[in-house]
């Protein structure tokens, strides 16, 4: 029982990760400027917006994804156009 409490406590002390979408210059996207709970949620929003505005099948997608770090910085997970 104590081990499960310790495990739960250590999991809750991990920083919450947020994801954001960026434009081709790496700046926060001018329209999709929001925080997402997961990489999948962010990328789904990006693809949906891209297809609505650029048309289906228009590649490469010029939107990138970044994740927040424990130090408060952002790390690129997916570069625009990749």
C-alpha positions as CSV (number, residue, x, y, z in Angstrom):
1,X,0.0,0.0,0.0
2,X,2.8,2.4,0.9
3,X,4.6,1.7,-2.4
4,X,1.5,2.7,-4.4
5,X,1.2,6.0,-2.4
6,X,4.8,6.8,-3.0
7,X,4.4,6.0,-6.7
8,X,1.3,8.3,-6.9
9,X,3.1,11.1,-5.1
10,X,6.1,10.9,-7.4
11,X,3.8,10.9,-10.5
12,X,1.9,14.0,-9.3
13,X,5.2,15.9,-8.7
14,X,6.1,15.6,-12.4
15,X,5.6,18.9,-14.3
16,X,2.5,19.2,-16.5
17,X,3.5,19.2,-20.1
18,X,1.7,21.5,-22.5
19,X,2.0,21.5,-26.3
20,X,1.6,24.5,-28.7
21,X,1.6,25.0,-32.4
22,X,4.2,27.2,-34.2
23,X,4.4,28.8,-37.6
24,X,7.2,28.2,-40.1
25,X,9.5,30.7,-38.3
26,X,9.0,28.9,-35.0
27,X,6.9,31.6,-33.4
28,X,3.5,30.7,-31.8
29,X,1.0,30.1,-34.6
30,X,-0.9,33.4,-35.2
31,X,-4.3,31.6,-35.4
32,X,-3.8,28.3,-33.5
33,X,-2.3,30.1,-30.4
34,X,-3.5,27.7,-27.7
35,X,-2.1,25.2,-25.2
36,X,-2.9,21.5,-25.8
37,X,-2.9,18.6,-23.4
38,X,-1.2,16.2,-25.7
39,X,0.8,15.9,-28.9
40,X,-2.0,14.1,-30.6
41,X,-4.5,16.9,-29.7
42,X,-2.2,19.6,-31.0
43,X,-1.4,17.8,-34.2
44,X,-5.1,16.9,-34.9
45,X,-6.0,20.6,-34.5
46,X,-3.1,21.6,-36.8
47,X,-4.1,19.1,-39.6
48,X,-7.8,20.1,-39.4
49,X,-7.0,23.8,-39.7
50,X,-4.4,23.2,-42.5
51,X,-6.9,21.1,-44.5
52,X,-9.7,23.7,-44.1
53,X,-7.4,26.6,-45.2
54,X,-5.0,24.9,-47.7
55,X,-7.1,22.0,-48.9
56,X,-6.7,18.3,-48.4
57,X,-3.5,16.8,-49.5
58,X,-1.5,20.0,-49.4
59,X,1.9,19.0,-48.1
60,X,4.1,19.7,-46.4
61,X,2.2,21.1,-43.4
62,X,3.9,24.3,-42.4
63,X,3.0,24.0,-38.7
64,X,5.3,22.7,-36.0
65,X,4.7,21.4,-32.5
66,X,6.6,22.3,-29.3
67,X,6.3,20.9,-25.8
68,X,6.9,22.8,-22.5
69,X,9.9,21.8,-20.4
70,X,10.2,21.7,-16.6
71,X,12.4,24.8,-16.8
72,X,9.6,26.8,-18.6
73,X,11.2,26.7,-22.0
74,X,9.8,25.1,-25.2
75,X,11.3,22.2,-27.1
76,X,10.5,21.5,-30.7
77,X,9.0,18.0,-31.3
78,X,7.9,18.5,-34.9
79,X,9.4,21.1,-37.2
80,X,7.2,23.0,-39.6
81,X,7.2,21.3,-43.0
82,X,8.4,17.9,-41.8
